[in-house]
Amino acid sequence: MSELLQSPLQVGSMRLEGRLFKSATSETRATSDGFVTDDLLAFYEPMAVAGTPMIVTGNLYVSPQGKSAGRQAGIDSDDKVPGLREWVSVAHTGGSKLVAQLNHGGRQIAQLAPGADRIVSASDVREPLYGTKPSPLRLAEIPGIIDSFAAAAARARAAGFDGVQIHSAHGYLLSQFLTPHTNRRTDGYGGGLEGRARL
C-alpha cells in the first residue's frame, strides 16, 4: 500500500510525486475581508514541510456575493494576489502542488459580505440551516457569475497555483443549479440535467 501511495500520478499536465492529498477544508483564518494571514499560512506549512504531494485549499470565494463564511479567504480581486502568492510559496517550499478551490456560496450564506447586494441561488428555495431565502439569479446576472469564476482562475494562475478545482458540491451555488430541489428554473439553466449543468 505505501508503494502505491508513494508512486507518481499524472493529473492533466500536473505531475504529482505521490498519491496522498490534502482535500479542501474550511479554515476561516483569513482577514475579515478575505486576505491571506500568517495564521492561514501557519496552518498549511506543516503539510508542505511533510511533503504532501497535493494540497487543495479551503474554498476561496470568487466574489463578495459568494462569500459563505467569516474569515474565509477570497480570490475575488487582484489585490489579494500577493498574499495568495505567499501561500503558493509555502506549499512549493515543501515540494507540494497547491490547487485553489474556487467557490460561490449561493444561498449557503449566513450574512451578506460588504459589497454584496443580496443572497442568490438558482431559485428561491429557502436554505434550511441558515434560514435564508435567496433571490433567483436573473438571466442577465449569470454571465457575471461565470466571469467571476474565470477571473478567479486567472488570479490563481497569476499567483502561481498549480491548478484550480471548481467547487460544485456541498450545497453551494453550482450544486444549487445542479440539484432539482434547489433549481426550479424554467429557462435554459433549469429543467433537465443539460440545463441544470449549463452554468
TORMIGU-898891 format. One record per atom (N, C-alpha, C): chain; x, y, z; residue in one letter; atom name. Coordinates in nm, 4 decimals. Each point is the difference from the previous one (the first is absolute). Layout:
# TORMIGU-898891
  chaine        c1        c2        c3  residu  atome
       A         X         Y         Z       A     CA
...
This chain:
# TORMIGU-898891
  chaine        c1        c2        c3  residu  atome
       A    0.0825   -0.1204    0.0000       M      N
       A   -0.0825    0.1204    0.0000       M     CA
       A    0.0865    0.1261    0.0000       M      C
       A    0.1082    0.0037    0.0818       S      N
       A    0.0818    0.1209    0.0050       S     CA
       A    0.0704    0.0237   -0.1329       S      C
       A    0.0323   -0.1069   -0.0733       E      N
       A    0.0610    0.0173   -0.1319       E     CA
       A   -0.0957    0.0707   -0.0945       E      C
       A   -0.1271   -0.0353    0.0051       L      N
       A   -0.1001    0.0651   -0.0841       L     CA
       A   -0.0126    0.1474    0.0381       L      C
       A   -0.0064    0.0285    0.1305       L      N
       A   -0.0134    0.1380    0.0452       L     CA
       A    0.1190    0.0852   -0.0418       L      C
       A    0.1163   -0.0619   -0.0112       Q      N
       A    0.1209    0.0744   -0.0350       Q     CA
       A    0.0289    0.0004   -0.1497       Q      C
       A   -0.0857   -0.0638   -0.0789       S      N
       A    0.0249   -0.0037   -0.1444       S     CA
       A   -0.0563    0.1265   -0.0656       S      C
       A    0.0695    0.0519   -0.1020       P      N
       A   -0.0436    0.1233   -0.0669       P     CA
       A   -0.1362   -0.0156   -0.0678       P      C
       A   -0.0647    0.1126   -0.0222       L      N
       A   -0.1305    0.0025   -0.0654       L     CA
       A   -0.0053    0.1227   -0.0896       L      C
       A   -0.0479   -0.0180   -0.1205       Q      N
       A   -0.0162    0.1109   -0.0940       Q     CA
       A   -0.1466    0.0437    0.0008       Q      C
       A   -0.0251    0.1270    0.0294       V      N
       A   -0.1351    0.0571   -0.0046       V     CA
       A    0.0041    0.1121   -0.1038       V      C
       A   -0.0478   -0.0291   -0.1191       G      N
       A    0.0135    0.0972   -0.1084       G     CA
       A    0.1468    0.0251   -0.0260       G      C
       A    0.0407    0.1271    0.0038       S      N
       A    0.1412    0.0336   -0.0209       S     CA
       A    0.0777    0.0057    0.1315       S      C
       A   -0.0673   -0.0290    0.1111       M      N
       A    0.0644    0.0085    0.1321       M     CA
       A    0.0470   -0.1383    0.0453       M      C
       A    0.1315   -0.0091    0.0290       R      N
       A    0.0561   -0.1253    0.0507       R     CA
       A    0.0076    0.0090    0.1521       R      C
       A   -0.0597   -0.0981    0.0664       L      N
       A    0.0031   -0.0077    0.1457       L     CA
       A    0.0956   -0.1107    0.0400       L      C
       A    0.0800    0.0255    0.1030       E      N
       A    0.1036   -0.0947    0.0404       E     CA
       A   -0.0514   -0.1072    0.0951       E      C
       A   -0.1280   -0.0021    0.0250       G      N
       A   -0.0615   -0.1009    0.0857       G     CA
       A   -0.1500    0.0144   -0.0069       G      C
       A   -0.0719   -0.0820    0.0781       R      N
       A   -0.1460   -0.0048   -0.0114       R     CA
       A   -0.0732    0.0275    0.1306       R      C
       A    0.0665    0.0645    0.0930       L      N
       A   -0.0641    0.0402    0.1248       L     CA
       A   -0.0227    0.1502   -0.0077       L      C
       A   -0.1262    0.0418    0.0026       F      N
       A   -0.0337    0.1401   -0.0225       F     CA
       A   -0.0740    0.0596    0.1189       F      C
       A    0.0106    0.1314    0.0139       K      N
       A   -0.0822    0.0730    0.0970       K     CA
       A   -0.1184    0.0564   -0.0778       K      C
       A   -0.1198   -0.0455    0.0341       S      N
       A   -0.1184    0.0514   -0.0696       S     CA
       A   -0.0423    0.1324    0.0635       S      C
       A   -0.0923    0.0667   -0.0655       A      N
       A   -0.0424    0.1326    0.0445       A     CA
       A   -0.0687   -0.0065    0.1353       A      C
       A    0.0310    0.0982    0.0829       T      N
       A   -0.0638    0.0168    0.1305       T     CA
       A   -0.0310    0.1483    0.0158       T      C
       A   -0.0780    0.0336    0.0991       S      N
       A   -0.0318    0.1416    0.0239       S     CA
       A    0.0764    0.0456    0.1231       S      C
       A    0.1085    0.0755   -0.0208       E      N
       A    0.0865    0.0397    0.1117       E     CA
       A   -0.0478    0.1259    0.0712       E      C
       A   -0.0626    0.0901   -0.0708       T      N
       A   -0.0415    0.1309    0.0517       T     CA
       A    0.1121    0.0649    0.0818       T      C
       A    0.1151    0.0175   -0.0649       R      N
       A    0.1172    0.0631    0.0629       R     CA
       A    0.0489    0.1213   -0.0778       R      C
       A   -0.0780    0.0448   -0.0986       A      N
       A    0.0360    0.1201   -0.0762       A     CA
       A   -0.0449    0.1229    0.0785       A      C
       A    0.0280    0.1191   -0.0521       T      N
       A   -0.0539    0.1210    0.0613       T     CA
       A   -0.1509    0.0035   -0.0253       T      C
       A   -0.0679    0.0907    0.0655       S      N
       A   -0.1457    0.0080   -0.0183       S     CA
       A   -0.0371    0.0367   -0.1434       S      C
       A    0.0948    0.0625   -0.0730       D      N
       A   -0.0275    0.0335   -0.1400       D     CA
       A    0.0744   -0.0920   -0.0974       D      C
       A    0.0399   -0.1200    0.0481       G      N
       A    0.0443   -0.1061   -0.0892       G     CA
       A    0.1465   -0.0047   -0.0385       G      C
       A    0.0851    0.0782    0.0664       F      N
       A    0.1423   -0.0018   -0.0331       F     CA
       A    0.0720   -0.1098    0.0787       F      C
       A    0.1041   -0.0568   -0.0624       V      N
       A    0.0825   -0.1035    0.0629       V     CA
       A    0.0687    0.0582    0.1235       V      C
       A    0.0056   -0.0800    0.1071       T      N
       A    0.0652    0.0416    0.1245       T     CA
       A    0.1121   -0.0981    0.0355       T      C
       A    0.0840    0.0406    0.0947       D      N
       A    0.1035   -0.0901    0.0511       D     CA
       A   -0.0636   -0.1231    0.0633       D      C
       A   -0.1147    0.0183    0.0633       D      N
       A   -0.0720   -0.1107    0.0632       D     CA
       A   -0.0421   -0.1044   -0.1039       D      C
       A   -0.0454    0.0466   -0.1151       L      N
       A   -0.0392   -0.0905   -0.1081       L     CA
       A    0.1224   -0.0746   -0.0547       L      C
       A    0.1087    0.0730   -0.0222       L      N
       A    0.1218   -0.0623   -0.0510       L     CA
       A    0.0546   -0.1022    0.0991       L      C
       A   -0.0083    0.0318    0.1298       A      N
       A    0.0496   -0.0917    0.1031       A     CA
       A   -0.0795   -0.1300    0.0016       A      C
       A   -0.1272    0.0062   -0.0362       F      N
       A   -0.0828   -0.1206   -0.0073       F     CA
       A    0.0496   -0.0935   -0.1102       F      C
       A    0.0436    0.0575   -0.1119       Y      N
       A    0.0420   -0.0790   -0.1159       Y     CA
       A    0.1470   -0.0420    0.0047       Y      C
       A    0.0813    0.0726    0.0733       E      N
       A    0.1437   -0.0269   -0.0017       E     CA
       A    0.0369   -0.1433    0.0391       E      C
       A   -0.0571   -0.0573    0.1077       P      N
       A    0.0374   -0.1382    0.0342       P     CA
       A   -0.0325   -0.1010   -0.1099       P      C
       A   -0.1071    0.0223   -0.0735       M      N
       A   -0.0358   -0.0904   -0.1103       M     CA
       A    0.1044    0.0075   -0.1111       M      C
       A    0.0461    0.1219   -0.0265       A      N
       A    0.1023    0.0176   -0.1031       A     CA
       A    0.1331   -0.0587    0.0468       A      C
       A    0.0376    0.0268    0.1249       V      N
       A    0.1253   -0.0523    0.0552       V     CA
       A    0.0003   -0.1529   -0.0046       V      C
       A   -0.1164   -0.0603    0.0210       A      N
       A   -0.0118   -0.1465   -0.0032       A     CA
       A    0.0088   -0.0549   -0.1423       A      C
       A   -0.0008    0.0896   -0.1000       G      N
       A    0.0110   -0.0449   -0.1391       G     CA
       A   -0.1291   -0.0544   -0.0572       G      C
       A   -0.1134    0.0475    0.0489       T      N
       A   -0.1287   -0.0426   -0.0545       T     CA
       A   -0.0016    0.0272   -0.1504       T      C
       A   -0.0196   -0.1022   -0.0833       P      N
       A    0.0112    0.0202   -0.1450       P     CA
       A   -0.0932    0.1062   -0.0577       P      C
       A   -0.1256    0.0041    0.0466       M      N
       A   -0.0931    0.1011   -0.0490       M     CA
       A   -0.0859    0.0494    0.1155       M      C
       A   -0.0158    0.1312    0.0062       I      N
       A   -0.0823    0.0647    0.1020       I     CA
       A   -0.1074    0.0807   -0.0728       I      C
       A   -0.1260   -0.0241    0.0358       V      N
       A   -0.1104    0.0800   -0.0534       V     CA
       A   -0.0406    0.0982    0.1092       V      C
       A   -0.0056    0.1272   -0.0343       T      N
       A   -0.0338    0.1032    0.0988       T     CA
       A   -0.1428   -0.0155    0.0493       T      C
       A   -0.0309    0.0672    0.1086       G      N
       A   -0.1396    0.0184    0.0370       G     CA
       A   -0.0672    0.0845   -0.1064       G      C
       A   -0.1325   -0.0003   -0.0028       N      N
       A   -0.0693    0.0702   -0.1085       N     CA
       A    0.0278    0.1503    0.0029       N      C
       A    0.0416    0.0497   -0.1143       L      N
       A    0.0307    0.1414   -0.0197       L     CA
       A   -0.1181    0.0651   -0.0715       L      C
       A   -0.0553    0.1059    0.0595       Y      N
       A   -0.1170    0.0604   -0.0649       Y     CA
       A    0.0424    0.0825   -0.1213       Y      C
       A   -0.0799   -0.0135   -0.1072       V      N
       A    0.0325    0.0641   -0.1279       V     CA
       A   -0.0593    0.1401   -0.0119       V      C
       A   -0.0917    0.0348    0.0908       S      N
       A   -0.0585    0.1344    0.0019       S     CA
       A   -0.0530    0.0251    0.1408       S      C
       A   -0.0118    0.1265    0.0410       P      N
       A   -0.0555    0.0277    0.1338       P     CA
       A   -0.1370   -0.0647    0.0198       P      C
       A   -0.0802   -0.0042   -0.1044       Q      N
       A   -0.1332   -0.0613    0.0080       Q     CA
       A    0.0095   -0.1488    0.0349       Q      C
       A    0.1102   -0.0634   -0.0358       G      N
       A    0.0166   -0.1437    0.0223       G     CA
       A    0.0725   -0.0364    0.1276       G      C
       A    0.0344    0.0987    0.0835       K      N
       A    0.0714   -0.0276    0.1253       K     CA
       A   -0.0952   -0.0676    0.0975       K      C
       A    0.0343   -0.1223    0.0406       S      N
       A   -0.0942   -0.0791    0.0792       S     CA
       A    0.0326   -0.0073    0.1487       S      C
       A    0.1168    0.0498    0.0430       A      N
       A    0.0369   -0.0106    0.1414       A     CA
       A    0.0894    0.1165    0.0399       A      C
       A   -0.0005    0.0310    0.1284       G      N
       A    0.0909    0.1013    0.0523       G     CA
       A    0.1438   -0.0481   -0.0099       G      C
       A    0.0904    0.0914   -0.0227       R      N
       A    0.1438   -0.0277   -0.0116       R     CA
       A    0.0328   -0.1033   -0.1076       R      C
       A   -0.0887   -0.0108   -0.0987       Q      N
       A    0.0262   -0.0859   -0.1157       Q     CA
       A    0.0956    0.0738   -0.0928       Q      C
       A    0.0961   -0.0707   -0.0574       A      N
       A    0.0925    0.0611   -0.0951       A     CA
       A   -0.0707    0.0233   -0.1336       A      C
       A    0.0385    0.1085   -0.0662       G      N
       A   -0.0600    0.0339   -0.1282       G     CA
       A    0.1017    0.0010   -0.1123       G      C
       A   -0.0521   -0.0113   -0.1208       I      N
       A    0.0810    0.0114   -0.1217       I     CA
       A   -0.0775    0.0875   -0.0981       I      C
       A   -0.0708    0.0979    0.0573       D      N
       A   -0.0963    0.0826   -0.0723       D     CA
       A    0.0555    0.1316   -0.0522       D      C
       A    0.1249    0.0330    0.0344       S      N
       A    0.0560    0.1276   -0.0446       S     CA
       A    0.1509   -0.0117   -0.0145       S      C
       A    0.0549    0.0834   -0.0884       D      N
       A    0.1431   -0.0078   -0.0306       D     CA
       A    0.0878    0.0333    0.1201       D      C
       A   -0.0502    0.0821    0.0928       D      N
       A    0.0840    0.0364    0.1146       D     CA
       A    0.0222   -0.1174    0.0962       D      C
       A   -0.0699   -0.1101   -0.0211       K      N
       A    0.0218   -0.1195    0.0821       K     CA
       A    0.1120   -0.0890   -0.0556       K      C
       A    0.0435    0.0253   -0.1229       V      N
       A    0.0995   -0.0862   -0.0649       V     CA
       A    0.1318   -0.0074    0.0774       V      C
       A    0.0556    0.1103    0.0530       P      N
       A    0.1265   -0.0138    0.0744       P     CA
       A   -0.0090   -0.0979    0.1177       P      C
       A   -0.1070    0.0051    0.0751       G      N
       A   -0.0172   -0.0938    0.1114       G     CA
       A   -0.0175   -0.1428   -0.0483       G      C
       A   -0.0758   -0.0159   -0.1082       L      N
       A   -0.0180   -0.1327   -0.0585       L     CA
       A    0.1341   -0.0551   -0.0491       L      C
       A    0.0840    0.0888   -0.0522       R      N
       A    0.1336   -0.0407   -0.0465       R     CA
       A    0.0842   -0.0511    0.1176       R      C
       A   -0.0142    0.0639    0.1166       E      N
       A    0.0711   -0.0477    0.1204       E     CA
       A   -0.0454   -0.1414    0.0363       E      C
       A   -0.1287   -0.0246   -0.0120       W      N
       A   -0.0577   -0.1315    0.0288       W     CA
       A    0.0620   -0.1056   -0.0913       W      C
       A    0.0091    0.0343   -0.1283       V      N
       A    0.0619   -0.0899   -0.0974       V     CA
       A    0.1458   -0.0258    0.0372       V      C
       A    0.0694    0.1056    0.0415       S      N
       A    0.1408   -0.0136    0.0359       S     CA
       A    0.0193   -0.0964    0.1165       S      C
       A   -0.0875    0.0081    0.0998       V      N
       A    0.0069   -0.0922    0.1138       V     CA
       A   -0.0148   -0.1444   -0.0483       V      C
       A   -0.0963   -0.0242   -0.0867       A      N
       A   -0.0232   -0.1356   -0.0512       A     CA
       A    0.1185   -0.0486   -0.0829       A      C
       A    0.0476    0.0854   -0.0891       H      N
       A    0.1080   -0.0401   -0.0902       H     CA
       A    0.1314   -0.0213    0.0734       H      C
       A    0.0208    0.0711    0.1093       T      N
       A    0.1221   -0.0189    0.0792       T     CA
       A    0.0126   -0.1441    0.0467       T      C
       A   -0.1137   -0.0620    0.0319       G      N
       A    0.0015   -0.1395    0.0430       G     CA
       A   -0.0161   -0.0992   -0.1140       G      C
       A   -0.0099    0.0509   -0.1226       G      N
       A   -0.0155   -0.0883   -0.1154       G     CA
       A   -0.1438   -0.0387   -0.0299       G      C
       A   -0.0954    0.0640    0.0664       S      N
       A   -0.1419   -0.0307   -0.0235       S     CA
       A   -0.0540    0.0793   -0.1178       S      C
       A   -0.0940   -0.0602   -0.0718       K      N
       A   -0.0780    0.0724   -0.0997       K     CA
       A   -0.1199    0.0599    0.0740       K      C
       A   -0.0348    0.1244   -0.0335       L      N
       A   -0.1118    0.0669    0.0667       L     CA
       A   -0.1094    0.0303   -0.1007       L      C
       A   -0.1214   -0.0478    0.0301       V      N
       A   -0.1160    0.0171   -0.0869       V     CA
       A   -0.1008    0.0901    0.0706       V      C
       A   -0.0445    0.1033   -0.0684       A      N
       A   -0.0964    0.0951    0.0556       A     CA
       A   -0.1423   -0.0500   -0.0237       A      C
       A   -0.0767   -0.0138    0.1070       Q      N
       A   -0.1400   -0.0392   -0.0146       Q     CA
       A   -0.0846    0.1269   -0.0120       Q      C
       A   -0.0664    0.0152   -0.1136       L      N
       A   -0.0793    0.1192   -0.0296       L     CA
       A   -0.1464   -0.0261    0.0325       L      C
       A   -0.0640    0.0972    0.0674       N      N
       A   -0.1357   -0.0249    0.0459       N     CA
       A   -0.0838    0.1277    0.0070       N      C
       A   -0.1290   -0.0204   -0.0133       H      N
       A   -0.1020    0.1026    0.0263       H     CA
       A   -0.1019   -0.0676    0.0913       H      C
       A   -0.0270    0.0586    0.1140       G      N
       A   -0.0875   -0.0619    0.0993       G     CA
       A   -0.1470   -0.0077   -0.0388       G      C
       A   -0.0435    0.0858   -0.0934       G      N
       A   -0.1422   -0.0005   -0.0344       G     CA
       A   -0.0854    0.0297    0.1215       G      C
       A   -0.0975   -0.0864    0.0273       R      N
       A   -0.0919    0.0233    0.1121       R     CA
       A    0.0599   -0.0412    0.1343       R      C
       A    0.1135   -0.0709   -0.0009       Q      N
       A    0.0620   -0.0475    0.1243       Q     CA
       A    0.0889    0.1078    0.0600       Q      C
       A   -0.0641    0.1083    0.0391       I      N
       A    0.0700    0.1154    0.0548       I     CA
       A   -0.0783    0.0484    0.1216       I      C
       A    0.0708    0.0133    0.1108       A      N
       A   -0.0667    0.0433    0.1231       A     CA
       A   -0.0214    0.1510    0.0005       A      C
       A    0.0969    0.0729   -0.0571       Q      N
       A   -0.0060    0.1459    0.0044       Q     CA
       A    0.0632    0.0570   -0.1255       Q      C
       A   -0.0625    0.0989   -0.0575       L      N
       A    0.0539    0.0631   -0.1205       L     CA
       A    0.1343    0.0658    0.0274       L      C
       A    0.0933   -0.0177   -0.0907       A      N
       A    0.1292    0.0671    0.0092       A     CA
       A   -0.0146    0.1429   -0.0509       A      C
       A    0.0856    0.0913    0.0471       P      N
       A   -0.0022    0.1359   -0.0553       P     CA
       A    0.0203   -0.0049   -0.1510       P      C
       A   -0.0801    0.0756   -0.0717       G      N
       A    0.0079    0.0019   -0.1463       G     CA
       A   -0.0971   -0.0952   -0.0674       G      C
       A   -0.0659   -0.0867    0.0788       A      N
       A   -0.0991   -0.0920   -0.0569       A     CA
       A   -0.1385    0.0611    0.0174       A      C
       A   -0.0824   -0.0092   -0.1044       D      N
       A   -0.1314    0.0640    0.0077       D     CA
       A   -0.1089   -0.0905    0.0555       D      C
       A    0.0132   -0.1328   -0.0203       R      N
       A   -0.1013   -0.0921    0.0484       R     CA
       A    0.0521   -0.1426   -0.0106       R      C
       A   -0.0674   -0.0916    0.0674       I      N
       A    0.0345   -0.1420   -0.0073       I     CA
       A   -0.0731   -0.0581   -0.1203       I      C
       A    0.0738   -0.0760   -0.0825       V      N
       A   -0.0567   -0.0505   -0.1254       V     CA
       A    0.0124   -0.1520   -0.0084       V      C
       A   -0.0790   -0.0547   -0.0902       S      N
       A    0.0052   -0.1431   -0.0281       S     CA
       A   -0.0610   -0.0226   -0.1373       S      C
       A   -0.0151   -0.1262   -0.0364       A      N
       A   -0.0679   -0.0328   -0.1250       A     CA
       A   -0.1470    0.0400    0.0093       A      C
       A   -0.0617   -0.0299    0.1153       S      N
       A   -0.1423    0.0299    0.0244       S     CA
       A   -0.0149    0.0542    0.1413       S      C
       A   -0.1228    0.0273    0.0409       D      N
       A   -0.0221    0.0630    0.1306       D     CA
       A   -0.0321   -0.1016    0.1104       D      C
       A    0.0629   -0.1167   -0.0050       V      N
       A   -0.0231   -0.1043    0.1011       V     CA
       A    0.0793    0.0348    0.1256       V      C
       A   -0.0701    0.0041    0.1126       R      N
       A    0.0627    0.0386    0.1272       R     CA
       A    0.1106   -0.0981    0.0393       R      C
       A    0.1083    0.0539    0.0571       E      N
       A    0.1123   -0.0794    0.0479       E     CA
       A   -0.0319   -0.0424    0.1438       E      C
       A   -0.0039   -0.1313    0.0299       P      N
       A   -0.0488   -0.0433    0.1308       P     CA
       A    0.0924    0.0317    0.1179       P      C
       A    0.1319   -0.0018   -0.0194       L      N
       A    0.0915    0.0215    0.1120       L     CA
       A   -0.0001    0.1456    0.0450       L      C
       A    0.0143    0.0921   -0.0953       Y      N
       A    0.0064    0.1423    0.0338       Y     CA
       A   -0.1368    0.0678   -0.0039       Y      C
       A   -0.0963   -0.0644   -0.0636       G      N
       A   -0.1336    0.0582   -0.0106       G     CA
       A   -0.0104    0.1092   -0.1048       G      C
       A    0.1027    0.0159   -0.0824       T      N
       A   -0.0013    0.1065   -0.1002       T     CA
       A   -0.0883   -0.0390   -0.1189       T      C
       A   -0.0743    0.0965   -0.0488       K      N
       A   -0.0795   -0.0206   -0.1217       K     CA
       A    0.0657    0.0817   -0.1106       K      C
       A    0.0655   -0.0675   -0.0947       P      N
       A    0.0758    0.0725   -0.1019       P     CA
       A   -0.0883    0.0559   -0.1104       P      C
       A    0.0584    0.0930   -0.0735       S      N
       A   -0.0623    0.0494   -0.1231       S     CA
       A    0.0531   -0.0826   -0.1160       S      C
       A   -0.0860   -0.0413   -0.0910       P      N
       A    0.0508   -0.0708   -0.1188       P     CA
       A    0.0895    0.0938   -0.0818       P      C
       A    0.1109   -0.0507   -0.0473       L      N
       A    0.0849    0.0800   -0.0885       L     CA
       A   -0.0784    0.0356   -0.1254       L      C
       A    0.0049    0.1265   -0.0379       R      N
       A   -0.0620    0.0425   -0.1247       R     CA
       A    0.0865   -0.0491   -0.1161       R      C
       A   -0.0622   -0.0270   -0.1096       L      N
       A    0.0705   -0.0519   -0.1178       L     CA
       A    0.1185    0.0895   -0.0370       L      C
       A   -0.0192    0.1305    0.0104       A      N
       A    0.1058    0.0952   -0.0367       A     CA
       A    0.1171   -0.0030    0.0987       A      C
       A   -0.0205   -0.0567    0.1185       E      N
       A    0.1069   -0.0047    0.0999       E     CA
       A    0.0919   -0.1217   -0.0167       E      C
       A   -0.0479   -0.1012   -0.0679       I      N
       A    0.0758   -0.1260   -0.0088       I     CA
       A    0.1352    0.0179   -0.0700       I      C
       A    0.0110    0.0777   -0.1079       P      N
       A    0.1337    0.0205   -0.0571       P     CA
       A    0.0999    0.0588    0.0997       P      C
       A   -0.0483    0.0840    0.0920       G      N
       A    0.0878    0.0569    0.1021       G     CA
       A    0.0516   -0.1056    0.0967       G      C
       A   -0.0835   -0.0991    0.0312       I      N
       A    0.0436   -0.1115    0.0851       I     CA
       A    0.1092   -0.0786   -0.0725       I      C
       A   -0.0241   -0.0291   -0.1254       I      N
       A    0.0989   -0.0735   -0.0802       I     CA
       A    0.1309    0.0788   -0.0057       I      C
       A   -0.0104    0.1304   -0.0251       D      N
       A    0.1197    0.0842   -0.0076       D     CA
       A    0.0761    0.0020    0.1324       D      C
       A   -0.0725   -0.0043    0.1125       S      N
       A    0.0691    0.0038    0.1299       S     CA
       A    0.0832   -0.1257    0.0216       S      C
       A   -0.0490   -0.1153   -0.0457       F      N
       A    0.0790   -0.1226    0.0088       F     CA
       A    0.1212    0.0067   -0.0932       F      C
       A   -0.0202    0.0509   -0.1222       A      N
       A    0.1103    0.0100   -0.0957       A     CA
       A    0.1074    0.0963    0.0502       A      C
       A   -0.0422    0.1140    0.0549       A      N
       A    0.0968    0.0975    0.0519       A     CA
       A    0.0748   -0.0574    0.1208       A      C
       A   -0.0693   -0.0771    0.0824       A      N
       A    0.0654   -0.0640    0.1156       A     CA
       A    0.1041   -0.1006   -0.0469       A      C
       A   -0.0327   -0.0759   -0.1046       A      N
       A    0.0966   -0.0963   -0.0541       A     CA
       A    0.1226    0.0726   -0.0552       A      C
       A   -0.0206    0.1141   -0.0645       A      N
       A    0.1134    0.0781   -0.0514       A     CA
       A    0.0866    0.0513    0.1146       A      C
       A   -0.0626    0.0414    0.1095       R      N
       A    0.0782    0.0437    0.1169       R     CA
       A    0.0779   -0.1162    0.0601       R      C
       A   -0.0611   -0.1175    0.0034       A      N
       A    0.0699   -0.1179    0.0514       A     CA
       A    0.1244   -0.0275   -0.0837       A      C
       A   -0.0144    0.0114   -0.1307       R      N
       A    0.1160   -0.0199   -0.0878       R     CA
       A    0.1058    0.1072    0.0274       R      C
       A   -0.0428    0.1255    0.0120       A      N
       A    0.0943    0.1097    0.0248       A     CA
       A    0.0739   -0.0185    0.1325       A      C
       A   -0.0677   -0.0585    0.0982       A      N
       A    0.0610   -0.0224    0.1311       A     CA
       A    0.0913   -0.1220    0.0021       A      C
       A   -0.0070   -0.0834   -0.1048       G      N
       A    0.0881   -0.1163   -0.0087       G     CA
       A   -0.0598   -0.1312    0.0442       G      C
       A   -0.1310   -0.0041    0.0228       F      N
       A   -0.0636   -0.1270    0.0364       F     CA
       A    0.0228   -0.1025   -0.1107       F      C
       A    0.0023   -0.1265    0.0382       D      N
       A    0.0246   -0.1080   -0.0955       D     CA
       A   -0.1277   -0.0465   -0.0691       D      C
       A   -0.1137    0.0414    0.0491       G      N
       A   -0.1271   -0.0371   -0.0596       G     CA
       A   -0.1141    0.0651    0.0742       G      C
       A   -0.1199   -0.0170   -0.0522       V      N
       A   -0.1210    0.0460    0.0688       V     CA
       A   -0.0999   -0.1149    0.0059       V      C
       A   -0.0810    0.0032    0.1028       Q      N
       A   -0.1100   -0.0946    0.0145       Q     CA
       A   -0.1262    0.0847    0.0131       Q      C
       A   -0.0967   -0.0246   -0.0860       I      N
       A   -0.1246    0.0762    0.0056       I     CA
       A   -0.0975   -0.0767    0.0892       I      C
       A   -0.0389    0.0629    0.1097       H      N
       A   -0.0828   -0.0655    0.1009       H     CA
       A   -0.1455   -0.0076   -0.0485       H      C
       A   -0.0448   -0.1212   -0.0274       S      N
       A   -0.1362   -0.0197   -0.0513       S     CA
       A   -0.0807   -0.0926    0.0893       S      C
       A    0.0348   -0.0046    0.1288       A      N
       A   -0.0662   -0.0936    0.0923       A     CA
       A   -0.0402    0.0716    0.1284       A      C
       A   -0.0435   -0.0812    0.0967       H      N
       A   -0.0256    0.0439    0.1381       H     CA
       A   -0.1024    0.1122    0.0124       H      C
       A   -0.0879    0.0112   -0.0990       G      N
       A   -0.1101    0.0950    0.0113       G     CA
       A    0.0347    0.1436   -0.0331       G      C
       A    0.1201    0.0260   -0.0538       Y      N
       A    0.0349    0.1358   -0.0398       Y     CA
       A   -0.0630    0.0327   -0.1354       Y      C
       A    0.0290    0.1178   -0.0552       L      N
       A   -0.0761    0.0501   -0.1147       L     CA
       A   -0.0046   -0.0967   -0.1189       L      C
       A    0.1139   -0.0523   -0.0424       L      N
       A   -0.0026   -0.0882   -0.1170       L     CA
       A   -0.0789   -0.1265    0.0292       L      C
       A    0.0091   -0.0497    0.1227       S      N
       A   -0.0811   -0.1143    0.0426       S     CA
       A   -0.1483    0.0363    0.0001       S      C
       A   -0.0299    0.1237    0.0375       Q      N
       A   -0.1395    0.0452    0.0018       Q     CA
       A   -0.0592    0.0017   -0.1406       Q      C
       A    0.0834    0.0269   -0.0998       F      N
       A   -0.0473   -0.0068   -0.1379       F     CA
       A   -0.0155   -0.1453   -0.0450       F      C
       A    0.0908   -0.0865    0.0412       L      N
       A   -0.0034   -0.1402   -0.0438       L     CA
       A   -0.1152   -0.0791    0.0612       L      C
       A   -0.0445    0.0389    0.1203       T      N
       A   -0.0968   -0.0779    0.0768       T     CA
       A   -0.1438    0.0422   -0.0310       T      C
       A   -0.0855   -0.0938   -0.0424       P      N
       A   -0.1393    0.0373   -0.0321       P     CA
       A   -0.0748    0.0638    0.1165       P      C
       A    0.0295   -0.0388    0.1244       H      N
       A   -0.0702    0.0575    0.1150       H     CA
       A    0.0214    0.1505    0.0101       H      C
       A    0.1214    0.0461   -0.0288       T      N
       A    0.0298    0.1430    0.0123       T     CA
       A   -0.0030    0.0724   -0.1336       T      C
       A   -0.0096   -0.0736   -0.1108       N      N
       A   -0.0085    0.0631   -0.1312       N     CA
       A   -0.1362   -0.0289   -0.0601       N      C
       A   -0.0880    0.0978    0.0093       R      N
       A   -0.1354   -0.0128   -0.0543       R     CA
       A   -0.0209    0.0971   -0.1152       R      C
       A    0.1101    0.0351   -0.0634       R      N
       A   -0.0048    0.0960   -0.1101       R     CA
       A   -0.0708   -0.0600   -0.1213       R      C
       A   -0.0572    0.0886   -0.0808       T      N
       A   -0.0662   -0.0442   -0.1237       T     CA
       A    0.0717    0.0539   -0.1234       T      C
       A    0.1151    0.0675    0.0223       D      N
       A    0.0775    0.0501   -0.1136       D     CA
       A    0.1075   -0.1021   -0.0383       D      C
       A    0.0993    0.0410   -0.0762       G      N
       A    0.1038   -0.0907   -0.0481       G     CA
       A    0.0945   -0.0510    0.1061       G      C
       A   -0.0128    0.0488    0.1236       Y      N
       A    0.0859   -0.0444    0.1105       Y     CA
       A   -0.0750   -0.0900    0.0984       Y      C
       A   -0.1160   -0.0487   -0.0412       G      N
       A   -0.0776   -0.0894    0.0852       G     CA
       A   -0.0516   -0.1177   -0.0799       G      C
       A   -0.0985   -0.0702    0.0573       G      N
       A   -0.0594   -0.1155   -0.0687       G     CA
       A    0.0852   -0.1238    0.0111       G      C
       A    0.0317   -0.0622   -0.1132       G      N
       A    0.0802   -0.1229   -0.0018       G     CA
       A    0.1447    0.0252    0.0371       G      C
       A    0.0762   -0.1071    0.0080       L      N
       A    0.1392    0.0084    0.0425       L     CA
       A    0.0825    0.0929   -0.0889       L      C
       A   -0.0240   -0.0025   -0.1285       E      N
       A    0.0766    0.0867   -0.0899       E     CA
       A   -0.0172    0.1470    0.0373       E      C
       A   -0.1217    0.0407    0.0263       G      N
       A   -0.0259    0.1390    0.0399       G     CA
       A    0.0570    0.0307    0.1375       G      C
       A   -0.0198   -0.0919    0.0947       R      N
       A    0.0498    0.0241    0.1360       R     CA
       A    0.1527    0.0052    0.0056       R      C
       A    0.0646   -0.0706   -0.0930       A      N
       A    0.1470   -0.0025   -0.0034       A     CA
       A    0.0586    0.1109   -0.0872       A      C
       A   -0.0856    0.0781   -0.0665       R      N
       A    0.0492    0.1023   -0.0950       R     CA
       A    0.0927    0.1002    0.0656       R      C
       A   -0.0308    0.0421    0.1230       L      N
       A    0.0836    0.1004    0.0687       L     CA
       A    0.1414   -0.0516    0.0184       L      C
